[in-house]
Amino acid sequence: MPVDLKPNSRMLDTALLVEGGTEYFDIWEPIVFPVSEDDTVYKVTQTDLGRLDVIAYRYYNDPNLWWVIAHVNKIEDIFEEILPGTKLRIPSYSTVRLILNRLVG
């Protein structure tokens, strides 16, 4: 299935690679954060609009991990897709640390 990007997506200028029928962006190999019973489903509030960094700080004590939430929820445009009532899967901190340590490791 071809990638369909919105006109203001942060990925517009990123090379799209195809390997074995899977499309992914050149910035990294696809990272998988497996679903876990320790994950949280978070319902976005009015004060969260476009602020994945605030949500990441709340769950990971690190606003720089906002991209994990965006990646897991396949969010391309935080200002159009992070609306009140939107439900987001927040991977557990232990899962995120494990995956990131493997990548750096």
Residue pairs with C-beta under 8 A, 6 or more apart in sequence:
1 23
2 23
3 16
3 23
5 11
5 12
5 76
6 76
6 77
6 80
8 77
9 76
9 77
10 76
10 77
11 25
11 76
14 25
14 26
14 27
15 25
15 26
16 23
16 24
16 25
16 26
17 23
17 24
17 25
17 26
22 30
24 30
31 71
31 99
31 103
32 99
33 68
33 71
33 72
33 91
33 95
33 96
33 99
34 95
35 89
36 91
36 92
36 95
38 92
38 94
38 95
39 89
39 90
39 91
39 92
39 95
40 59
40 89
40 90
40 92
41 87
41 88
41 89
41 90
42 55
42 59
42 87
42 88
42 89
42 90
43 85
43 86
43 87
43 88
44 55
44 82
44 83
44 84
44 85
44 86
44 87
44 88
45 84
46 84
48 54
48 55
48 82
48 84
49 79
49 82
49 83
49 84
50 78
50 79
50 82
51 78
51 82
52 66
52 67
52 69
52 70
52 75
52 78
52 82
53 63
53 64
53 66
54 63
55 66
55 69
55 88
55 90
56 62
56 63
56 64
56 65
56 66
56 68
56 69
57 63
59 90
59 93
60 68
60 93
60 96
65 96
68 91
68 96
69 75
69 88
69 90
70 78
72 88
72 89
72 90
72 91
73 88
73 89
75 81
75 82
82 88
